[in-house]
């Protein structure tokens, strides 16, 4: 069995250390109240058993809590007092140097907690270590200086989660929709170099990847671009290629028919589209931003976003090539085709592609084949999004949605000075999210002791705490000058402000959003009602909680003219943190706190038996009540030989829910060549990944891809998230 030390390092459990600590406390009291050596041994053994029953690696703090309880259970209160006093004194001594200790453990790559904090960062790489080191300093400054103490205390206790505190010291925002159209059509500046409008599709793709890298290095969240913004350059290349072909033919004195010329042109054009898409695919997965990871980039594929029929056909050509290349995958270091994490793809289901016989059905079938093999694309329903949001637009990163444009109708106008602004037309590209704070719903429920009136009293207190924390995020961005990130604020990605101009006007009037996240609706409802929120008797309470969360956002928005929005948080490492905090505060409660994770947002619990269609239909009502962002998924087996079933799910998505995805498995063992599902098994109290064919457990010699928070992760996960992945049941 392993344990997690305070600096995040993982070491082997040693019962002798417990016996030694209890013995020292025992020797410090009068002989008449001392325990016997046998009692000390039994205390130590009971702690060991409790740790083994956790099914994960416990932390030192958890072990010490267990020791305290075990000593008191033996009635040795004087010994317990000595043990607690010694622990407190040691805690004070450590507080002066915790940041240094964590940074040193990062450099030596033995900080288990940080190593598995982000499933798309490799913590052994210098660039990642540098980012994490800077993050530790930022966290330290944030907790000691920048944030109010009550918010820091609530964050550390797991009552709320103040996301991305490792970037808070800088004036950085979360995620955005890049106005790629403006940057390509009207030019931009990268690293002091003027980039003019490209003269071919392949050049446009190359510039797009440079923009993606620059944007990723100046923010901490995801970004999204639309393939529609690249589509006009297909026609630019078509005209350029035609001139070349005609010139070549004239050189040889050949006069072929118009049909023959067009055929040659289109053949060469498709080859250029292939090269351009390949540029995006390979540069995105091989680029490393200044924060030590590939850009968290989402690519939007929406046919009805095209401005005319020719552009729509050209867009379809780009989408087709994108899907074909993603289906193929990328080669790992052994030359084997595997599933890449990025770019994330989103495909819009529309009336002209969603059913057999529609003009673009071939693209939808290709998308289904790609999903069955590579887990993407994910799907947005044009029908439901128009119905519930009034517009169709991509999310920022994995799930964070902007609020529908209201500043255009309010007459605010082109406050970002965008070069492609069209009066009267709603605007989404160039907008962004200011940041996220998440409320821990199970903690509210457990703190209430099932007293409903007390629940709502605590709920209101926690909501106000989140409100103040979100205002801290907002105030941190106020006064930021455009010079802080020229690619964002001066050269078109988000705005074209003057040098030295503050970004403040973009923080109000709905231009940007700020998100109240929530986690653990299932556990909250289960504790308060005794039933899953899928039970008809418990669903009304779940909806009541959602309505109250939205009411809070609405009230704050009316008071401030800031677009607060409710967001279904994609917990990654925080799911483990929240679970541990709940266990520390309330103990092990069956069905509530007995896992090393809590459920993301409104999702049905991963272990609950439910079919795909019922799950999506049920979650649709909660997705609608999460306007700031939400995504639903269904867990499926290998579907590569059952594409019709995938298409059936996709058609259900179109008719019932805004945004959903299918999770399959796509793994590879480098030791034996196994191509299937790498499994999770318990080994000495720790969950490990194991090849079912050869027994390989070396993570550096296997390629595993799992969707954990909207994005596909490929660098493994902490014990809490790993347990959640292990517990998932199939929905199809």
C-alpha positions in Angstrom: 0.0 0.0 0.0 1.2 3.5 -0.8 0.6 6.8 0.9 0.7 10.4 -0.3 3.1 12.7 1.6 2.3 16.4 2.2 4.6 17.4 -0.7 2.7 15.1 -3.0 5.4 12.4 -3.1 4.2 8.8 -3.0 5.9 6.3 -0.5 5.2 2.8 0.8 3.0 2.6 3.9 5.1 1.9 7.1 3.2 0.8 10.2 6.3 1.3 12.3 6.1 5.1 11.8 2.6 5.1 13.3 3.7 3.0 16.2 6.7 5.3 16.8 4.6 8.5 16.7 2.0 7.1 19.1 4.7 5.8 21.4 6.3 9.3 21.6 2.9 10.8 22.5 2.4 8.0 25.1 5.8 8.6 26.7 5.0 12.3 27.1 2.1 11.6 29.6 2.1 10.4 33.2 2.7 6.7 33.5 -0.7 6.1 35.1 -2.6 7.2 31.9 -0.2 5.5 29.4 -1.3 2.8 27.0 0.3 -0.6 26.8 2.5 -1.6 23.9 -0.2 -4.0 22.8 -2.8 -1.2 22.7 -0.4 0.9 20.6 0.1 -2.1 18.2 -3.7 -2.5 17.9 -4.2 1.2 17.2 -1.6 1.0 14.5 -3.1 -2.1 13.0 -6.6 -0.6 13.0 -5.3 2.4 11.1 -3.6 0.2 8.6 -6.9 -1.7 8.0 -8.8 1.5 7.6 -6.3 2.7 5.0 -6.5 -0.5 3.1 -10.3 -0.3 3.0 -10.1 3.1 1.3 -9.2 1.4 -1.9 -6.8 4.2 -2.8 -3.6 5.8 -1.5 -4.4 7.8 1.7 -2.7 11.1 2.5 -0.6 11.7 5.6 -3.3 14.0 7.0 -5.9 11.3 6.6 -3.7 8.8 8.4 -3.1 11.2 11.3 -6.9 11.8 11.6 -7.4 8.0 11.8 -4.7 7.8 14.5 -6.3 10.5 16.6 -9.7 8.7 16.4 -8.2 5.3 17.2 -6.4 6.7 20.3 -9.5 8.3 21.6 -11.5 5.1 20.9 -9.2 3.4 23.4 -10.0 6.1 26.0 -6.4 7.4 26.1 -7.4 11.1 25.9 -4.2 12.4 27.5 -2.2 10.6 24.9 -4.5 11.9 22.1 -4.0 15.4 23.5 -0.2 15.0 23.2 -0.5 13.6 19.7 -2.7 16.5 18.6 -0.4 19.1 20.2 2.7 17.6 18.5 0.9 17.5 15.2 -0.2 21.2 15.5 3.4 22.3 16.3 4.7 20.4 13.3 2.0 22.0 11.2 3.1 25.5 12.2 6.7 24.7 11.4 5.8 23.4 7.9 3.6 26.4 7.0 6.7 28.6 6.6 8.1 26.5 3.8 5.4 24.5 2.0 5.8 26.2 -1.3 9.6 25.5 -1.4 8.9 21.9 -0.5 6.3 21.4 -3.2 8.5 23.0 -5.8 11.4 20.8 -5.0 9.2 17.7 -5.2 8.1 18.9 -8.6 11.7 19.2 -9.9 12.4 15.6 -8.7 9.2 14.4 -10.4 8.0 12.6 -7.2 4.9 14.8 -6.5 2.2 12.3 -7.2 -0.6 14.8 -6.7 0.7 17.3 -9.2 1.9 14.5 -11.6 -1.7 13.5 -12.1 -3.4 16.9 -11.8 -3.8 17.4 -15.6 -4.4 14.4 -17.9 -2.8 16.2 -20.8 0.5 17.4 -19.2 3.6 15.3 -18.8 5.1 16.4 -15.5 8.6 15.0 -16.3 9.2 17.6 -19.1 11.1 20.8 -18.2 8.5 23.1 -19.7 5.7 21.5 -17.7 7.7 21.6 -14.5 8.5 25.3 -15.1 4.8 26.0 -15.5 3.9 24.0 -12.4 6.7 25.8 -10.4 5.3 29.1 -11.5 1.9 27.9 -10.5 3.0 27.0 -7.0 4.3 30.5 -6.6 1.1 31.9 -7.9 -1.0 29.8 -5.6 1.1 30.9 -2.7 0.7 34.6 -3.5 -3.0 34.1 -4.2 -3.7 32.4 -0.9 -1.5 34.7 1.2 -2.1 38.1 -0.4 -4.6 38.3 -3.2 -7.7 36.5 -2.0 -9.8 37.2 1.1 -9.0 34.6 3.9 -12.6 33.3 4.0 -12.4 32.3 0.4 -9.0 30.7 0.8 -10.3 28.8 3.8 -13.4 27.6 1.9 -11.2 26.5 -1.1 -8.8 24.6 1.1 -11.7 22.9 3.0 -13.3 21.8 -0.3 -16.4 23.9 0.4 -15.8 25.7 -2.9 -13.2 25.4 -5.6 -11.4 28.5 -6.8 -10.3 27.2 -10.2 -6.9 27.8 -11.7 -5.4 29.7 -8.8 -2.0 28.8 -10.3 -2.7 31.5 -12.9 -4.6 34.0 -10.7 -1.6 36.1 -9.9 -1.4 37.1 -13.5 -4.2 39.0 -15.3 -5.4 36.1 -17.4 -8.8 34.9 -18.4 -10.2 31.4 -18.8 -11.3 30.4 -22.4 -12.6 32.0 -25.6 -13.9 31.7 -29.1 -11.1 33.0 -31.4 -12.2 35.4 -34.1 -10.1 33.6 -36.7 -12.2 35.1 -39.5 -11.1 38.6 -38.6 -7.4 37.7 -38.1 -7.2 35.8 -41.5 -9.3 38.3 -43.5 -7.9 41.5 -42.0 -4.4 40.5 -40.9 -2.8 40.1 -37.5 0.5 40.5 -35.8 2.5 37.5 -34.3 5.7 38.2 -32.3 5.9 41.7 -33.8 5.6 40.4 -37.3 2.7 41.5 -39.5 0.8 38.6 -41.0 -1.3 39.6 -44.0 -4.3 37.9 -45.5 -3.2 34.5 -46.8 -3.2 33.7 -50.6 -4.0 30.0 -50.3 -5.8 27.5 -48.1 -2.7 25.8 -46.9 -1.1 29.1 -45.8 -4.3 30.0 -44.0 -4.1 26.7 -42.1 -0.5 27.3 -41.2 -1.3 30.8 -39.9 -4.2 29.4 -37.9 -1.9 27.0 -36.0 0.4 29.9 -35.1 -2.6 31.8 -33.8 -3.7 28.8 -31.8 -0.3 28.5 -30.1 -0.1 32.2 -29.4 -3.6 32.3 -27.9 -2.9 29.3 -25.8 0.2 30.8 -24.3 -1.7 33.9 -23.1 -4.6 32.3 -21.3 -5.2 29.2 -19.1 -8.3 27.6 -20.6 -9.5 26.2 -23.9 -10.1 27.9 -27.2 -12.3 27.2 -30.2 -12.0 28.0 -33.8 -14.4 27.3 -36.7 -13.5 25.6 -40.0 -16.0 28.0 -41.6 -13.4 30.7 -41.2 -11.0 28.7 -43.3 -13.5 27.8 -46.0 -13.2 31.1 -48.1 -9.5 30.2 -48.7 -10.5 27.1 -50.6 -11.9 29.3 -53.3 -8.8 31.5 -53.2 -6.7 28.3 -53.8 -9.1 27.1 -56.5 -8.7 30.3 -58.5 -4.9 30.2 -58.0 -4.6 26.6 -59.1 -6.8 27.2 -62.1 -4.5 29.9 -63.3 -1.5 27.6 -62.9 -3.3 24.8 -64.8 -4.3 27.0 -67.6 -0.8 28.4 -67.9 0.7 24.9 -67.9 -1.7 23.8 -70.6 -1.0 26.8 -72.7 2.7 26.0 -72.5 2.1 22.6 -74.1 -0.4 24.0 -76.6 -3.2 21.8 -75.2 -6.9 23.0 -75.3 -8.9 20.6 -73.1 -12.6 21.0 -72.3 -13.7 23.1 -69.4 -14.8 19.9 -67.7 -11.3 18.4 -68.0 -9.7 21.6 -66.6 -12.1 21.6 -63.7 -11.3 18.0 -62.9 -7.6 18.7 -62.7 -8.2 21.8 -60.6 -10.4 20.0 -58.1 -7.9 17.1 -57.8 -5.1 19.5 -57.0 -7.4 21.5 -54.7 -8.3 18.4 -52.7 -4.6 17.6 -52.3 -4.0 21.2 -50.9 -7.0 20.8 -48.5 -5.5 17.5 -47.3 -2.1 19.2 -46.7 -3.8 22.1 -44.9 -5.8 19.9 -42.6 -2.8 17.8 -41.9 -0.9 20.9 -40.9 -3.6 21.7 -38.3 -3.8 18.1 -37.1 0.0 17.5 -36.7 1.0 21.0 -35.5 -1.6 21.1 -32.8 -0.5 17.7 -31.3 3.2 18.6 -31.6 3.1 22.2 -30.5 4.0 22.9 -26.9 2.7 26.2 -25.4 4.5 28.2 -22.7 2.4 26.3 -20.1 4.0 23.0 -21.2 1.1 21.3 -23.0 -0.6 21.1 -26.4 -3.1 23.8 -27.0 -6.6 22.9 -25.6 -8.2 23.6 -29.0 -11.7 22.7 -30.2 -12.5 22.7 -33.9 -16.1 23.5 -34.9 -17.8 22.0 -37.9 -21.1 23.7 -38.8 -22.3 23.6 -42.4 -25.0 26.2 -41.9 -22.4 28.7 -40.7 -21.3 29.0 -44.4 -22.3 32.3 -46.0 -23.3 30.9 -49.5 -23.7 27.5 -51.2 -20.2 27.4 -52.7 -18.6 28.1 -49.4 -20.8 25.4 -47.8 -19.6 22.8 -50.4 -16.0 23.9 -49.7 -16.6 23.7 -46.0 -18.0 20.2 -46.4 -14.7 19.3 -48.2 -12.7 20.5 -45.3 -14.9 18.7 -42.8 -14.6 15.5 -44.7 -10.8 15.7 -44.8 -10.7 16.6 -41.1 -12.8 13.5 -40.2 -10.8 11.2 -42.4 -7.5 12.3 -40.9 -8.8 12.0 -37.4 -10.2 8.6 -38.1 -6.7 7.5 -39.2 -5.2 9.0 -36.0 -1.5 9.8 -35.4 1.5 7.6 -35.0 3.1 7.0 -31.7 6.8 6.6 -31.2 6.5 3.0 -32.2 4.8 3.9 -35.5 1.4 2.7 -34.5 -1.7 4.7 -35.2 -3.3 5.9 -31.9 -6.0 8.3 -30.8 -4.7 11.9 -30.2 -6.1 14.1 -27.5 -6.4 17.2 -29.7 -7.8 18.9 -31.5 -11.2 18.2 -30.0 -13.8 18.1 -32.8 -17.5 19.2 -32.6 -19.9 18.3 -35.4 -23.3 20.0 -35.7 -26.2 17.8 -36.5 -28.5 19.7 -38.9 -31.6 19.1 -41.1 -29.4 18.6 -44.2 -27.1 16.0 -42.7 -28.9 14.2 -39.9 -30.9 11.6 -41.9 -30.2 9.2 -44.7 -31.1 10.9 -48.0 -30.1 14.4 -46.9 -27.3 16.2 -48.9 -24.6 15.8 -46.3 -25.5 12.5 -44.8 -22.2 11.1 -46.0 -20.4 13.4 -43.6 -22.6 12.3 -40.7 -21.9 8.7 -41.4 -18.1 9.4 -41.6 -18.4 11.3 -38.3 -20.1 8.2 -36.7 -17.2 6.0 -37.9 -14.7 8.5 -36.5 -16.5 8.6 -33.2 -16.6 4.8 -32.9 -12.8 4.6 -33.4 -11.4 7.9 -32.0 -14.1 9.2 -29.5 -14.6 12.4 -31.6 -16.3 14.3 -32.9 -18.8 15.3 -30.3 -22.2 16.5 -31.3 -24.3 19.7 -31.1 -27.9 19.6 -32.1 -28.8 22.6 -34.3 -32.5 21.9 -33.6 -32.2 22.0 -29.8 -29.7 24.8 -29.6 -31.9 27.1 -31.7 -34.9 26.1 -29.6 -33.2 26.7 -26.2 -30.5 29.3 -26.9 -31.8 31.1 -30.0 -28.5 30.8 -31.9 -26.0 28.1 -32.8 -22.4 28.6 -31.8 -19.5 26.5 -30.5 -18.6 26.2 -26.8 -15.3 27.6 -25.5 -13.0 24.6 -25.0 -14.7 21.4 -23.8 -18.1 22.8 -22.6 -18.1 26.4 -21.5 -20.9 28.2 -23.4 -21.3 32.0 -23.8 -24.6 33.5 -23.0 -26.6 34.4 -26.1 -25.5 37.8 -27.5 -27.4 40.6 -25.8 -25.0 43.5 -26.2 -25.6 43.8 -30.0 -29.4 44.2 -29.4 -28.7 46.6 -26.6 -26.9 48.9 -29.0 -23.5 48.5 -27.4 -22.0 48.1 -30.9 -18.5 47.1 -31.9 -16.8 47.6 -28.5 -14.0 45.2 -29.5 -13.3 47.1 -32.7 -13.4 43.8 -34.7 -12.6 44.1 -38.3 -15.4 41.8 -39.3 -18.1 43.3 -37.2 -21.5 43.4 -38.9 -24.1 45.8 -37.4 -27.3 44.0 -36.3 -25.7 40.5 -36.6 -25.1 38.6 -33.3 -21.5 38.2 -32.3 -19.8 35.2 -30.7 -16.3 35.0 -32.0 -14.0 37.2 -30.1 -15.9 36.7 -26.8 -14.5 34.9 -23.7 -15.0 33.6 -20.2 -13.5 35.4 -17.2 -13.2 32.4 -14.9 -14.9 29.8 -12.7 -15.6 29.1 -9.1 -17.4 25.8 -8.2 -19.8 25.1 -5.3 -19.6 21.7 -3.6 -23.3 20.6 -3.4 -22.7 17.4 -1.4 -21.0 19.4 1.3 -24.1 21.7 1.7 -26.3 18.6 2.0 -24.1 16.8 4.5 -23.7 20.0 6.6 -27.5 20.3 6.8 -27.9 16.9 8.3 -30.9 16.4 6.0 -32.7 19.4 7.5 -34.3 21.0 4.4 -34.6 24.5 5.9 -31.0 24.3 7.1 -29.9 23.1 3.7 -31.3 26.3 2.0 -29.8 28.5 4.7 -26.3 27.0 4.1 -27.0 27.0 0.4 -27.5 30.8 0.5 -24.3 31.3 2.5 -22.2 29.2 0.2 -23.7 31.0 -2.9 -22.7 34.4 -1.5 -19.2 33.0 -0.8 -19.0 31.9 -4.5 -20.4 35.3 -5.6 -17.6 37.1 -3.7 -15.0 34.7 -5.1 -16.2 35.3 -8.7 -16.1 39.1 -8.1 -12.5 38.7 -7.1 -11.9 37.1 -10.5 -13.7 39.9 -12.2 -11.8 42.6 -10.3 -8.5 40.9 -11.1 -9.2 41.3 -14.8 -10.4 44.9 -14.5 -7.7 47.4 -15.4 -5.7 44.8 -17.4 -4.1 46.7 -20.3 -4.3 45.3 -23.9 -0.4 45.2 -23.8 -0.6 42.2 -21.4 -1.5 39.9 -24.4 -1.4 41.7 -27.7 -2.5 38.7 -29.7 -5.7 38.6 -27.7 -6.6 42.3 -27.1 -4.8 44.2 -29.9 -4.5 41.9 -32.9 -7.9 40.4 -33.4 -8.2 37.1 -31.5 -10.6 38.8 -29.1 -10.3 42.5 -29.9 -8.4 45.2 -31.6 -8.0 47.7 -28.8 -5.4 50.4 -28.8 -2.0 49.9 -27.1 -2.3 50.8 -23.4 -6.1 50.6 -23.5 -7.8 48.7 -20.6 -10.0 45.7 -21.5 -12.7 46.8 -18.9 -15.5 47.4 -21.4 -15.3 43.8 -22.5 -16.1 42.6 -19.0 -19.6 44.0 -19.0 -22.8 44.1 -21.1 -22.7 40.4 -21.8 -19.6 40.5 -24.0 -17.9 38.0 -21.7 -19.2 35.6 -19.1 -18.2 34.5 -15.7 -19.1 31.0 -14.4 -20.6 29.6 -11.2 -19.7 25.9 -11.4 -21.4 23.2 -9.5 -20.5 19.6 -8.6 -22.1 16.5 -7.1 -25.8 17.1 -7.7 -26.3 13.3 -7.6 -24.7 12.9 -4.1 -26.5 16.0 -2.8 -29.9 14.7 -3.8 -29.1 11.1 -2.7 -28.2 12.3 0.8 -31.2 14.6 1.1 -33.8 12.3 -0.3 -32.3 8.8 -0.1 -32.7 8.3 -3.8 -30.8 9.0 -7.0 -31.9 12.2 -8.8 -33.1 9.9 -11.6 -35.9 8.7 -9.3 -39.1 10.5 -10.1 -39.6 11.2 -6.4 -36.1 12.9 -6.1 -35.9 14.7 -9.5 -38.1 17.6 -8.3 -35.5 18.4 -5.5 -32.7 18.2 -8.0 -34.5 20.7 -10.3 -35.2 22.9 -7.3 -31.4 23.1 -6.6 -30.7 23.9 -10.3 -33.4 26.6 -10.3 -31.9 28.2 -7.1 -28.4 28.2 -8.7 -29.7 29.9 -11.8 -31.7 32.4 -9.6 -28.5 33.4 -7.9 -26.7 34.0 -11.2 -29.7 36.0 -12.5 -29.7 38.2 -9.3 -25.9 38.9 -9.5 -26.2 39.7 -13.2 -29.0 42.3 -12.6 -27.0 43.9 -9.8 -23.7 44.2 -11.8 -24.3 44.0 -15.5 -21.8 41.1 -15.5 -23.0 37.9 -17.2 -22.9 35.3 -14.4 -23.8 31.9 -15.8 -24.3 28.5 -14.4 -21.7 26.0 -15.5 -21.6 22.2 -15.2 -18.1 21.9 -13.9 -15.8 19.4 -15.6 -14.0 18.2 -12.5 -10.7 16.5 -13.2 -8.3 16.4 -10.2 -10.8 18.4 -8.1 -13.2 15.4 -8.0 -10.6 13.6 -5.8 -10.0 16.7 -3.7 -13.7 17.2 -3.0 -14.2 13.5 -2.2 -11.3 13.6 0.3 -12.5 16.7 1.9 -16.0 15.3 2.3 -14.5 12.1 3.9 -12.4 14.2 6.3 -15.4 16.3 7.4 -18.2 13.7 7.5 -16.6 10.3 7.4 -17.5 7.4 5.2 -21.2 7.5 4.3 -22.3 4.6 2.1 -23.4 5.8 -1.4 -22.4 9.4 -0.6 -18.7 9.7 0.5 -17.4 6.2 0.1 -15.8 6.8 -3.3 -12.6 8.7 -4.1 -14.6 11.0 -6.4 -17.9 12.8 -6.6 -20.1 13.1 -9.7 -19.5 15.8 -12.3 -22.2 18.4 -12.4 -25.7 17.0 -13.0 -24.5 13.6 -14.5 -26.1 10.3 -13.7 -23.7 8.4 -11.4 -21.2 6.5 -13.4 -22.2 3.2 -11.8 -25.9 3.5 -12.2 -27.5 1.1 -14.7 -29.3 3.2 -17.3 -29.5 2.9 -21.1 -28.1 5.6 -23.4 -31.4 7.0 -24.6 -32.9 7.3 -21.1 -29.7 8.9 -19.8 -29.5 11.5 -22.5 -33.2 12.2 -22.3 -33.0 12.6 -18.5 -29.9 14.8 -18.5 -31.3 17.1 -21.2 -33.4 18.9 -18.7 -30.4 19.6 -16.5 -28.2 20.6 -19.5 -30.8 23.2 -20.4 -30.5 24.6 -16.8 -26.7 24.9 -17.2 -26.6 27.8 -19.7 -22.9 28.5 -18.9 -21.9 25.1 -20.2 -22.6 21.4 -20.0 -22.0 18.2 -21.9 -23.6 14.7 -21.5 -22.0 11.4 -22.5 -22.9 7.8 -22.9 -20.4 5.0 -22.3 -20.3 2.5 -25.1 -18.3 -0.6 -26.0 -16.3 -1.0 -29.3 -18.8 0.3 -31.9 -16.7 0.0 -35.0 -18.8 -2.9 -36.3 -22.1 -1.3 -35.4 -22.1 2.2 -37.0 -25.9 2.1 -37.4 -26.2 2.1 -33.6 -23.9 5.1 -33.3 -26.0 6.9 -35.9 -29.2 6.0 -33.9 -27.7 7.7 -30.8 -26.6 10.7 -32.9 -30.2 11.1 -34.2 -31.5 10.9 -30.7 -29.1 13.7 -29.7 -30.4 15.8 -32.5 -33.9 15.5 -31.3 -33.4 15.7 -27.6 -30.2 17.4 -26.2 -28.0 20.3 -27.1 -24.5 18.8 -26.7 -23.4 15.2 -26.2 -20.6 12.7 -26.8 -20.0 8.9 -27.0 -17.1 7.4 -24.9 -15.4 4.4 -26.3 -12.0 2.9 -25.6 -8.9 3.3 -27.8 -5.7 1.9 -26.1 -2.5 0.3 -27.2 0.2 -1.7 -25.3 3.7 -1.0 -26.6 5.0 -4.2 -25.0 2.8 -6.8 -26.8 0.9 -4.8 -29.5 -2.5 -5.3 -27.8 -5.0 -3.0 -29.4 -8.1 -2.8 -27.2 -9.1 -1.7 -23.7 -6.3 -1.4 -21.1 -7.8 -2.3 -17.8 -7.7 -0.9 -14.2 -6.9 -3.2 -11.3 -6.0 -2.7 -7.7 -2.4 -3.4 -6.7 -1.3 -3.0 -3.0 -4.1 -0.5 -2.3 -3.5 1.5 -5.5 -5.3 1.5 -8.8 -3.0 0.7 -11.7 -3.4 0.3 -15.5 -2.8 -3.2 -16.8 -2.6 -4.7 -20.2 -5.0 -7.7 -20.2 -2.8 -9.5 -22.8 0.7 -9.3 -21.3 0.2 -7.8 -17.8 2.3 -4.7 -18.6 1.8 -2.0 -15.9 4.4 0.5 -17.1 2.4 3.6 -18.1 5.3 4.8 -20.2 4.9 1.7 -22.4 1.2 2.0 -23.2 -1.1 4.5 -24.9 -4.3 5.1 -23.0 -7.0 7.6 -24.0 -10.1 8.3 -21.9 -12.5 11.2 -21.8 -12.6 12.6 -18.3 -13.9 16.2 -18.4 -15.0 16.8 -22.0 -11.4 16.6 -23.3 -9.7 13.3 -24.1 -6.9 12.7 -21.6 -3.7 10.8 -22.4 -1.4 11.4 -19.4 -3.2 9.4 -16.8 -5.2 10.5 -13.8 -5.2 10.7 -10.0 -6.6 7.9 -7.9 -10.0 9.5 -7.6 -10.5 10.0 -11.3 -9.1 6.5 -12.0 -11.6 5.0 -9.7 -14.4 6.9 -11.4 -13.2 5.6 -14.8 -13.1 2.0 -13.4 -16.7 2.3 -12.0 -18.2 3.4 -15.3 -20.9 1.1 -16.7 -21.9 0.8 -20.3 -25.0 2.6 -21.5 -25.4 0.8 -24.8 
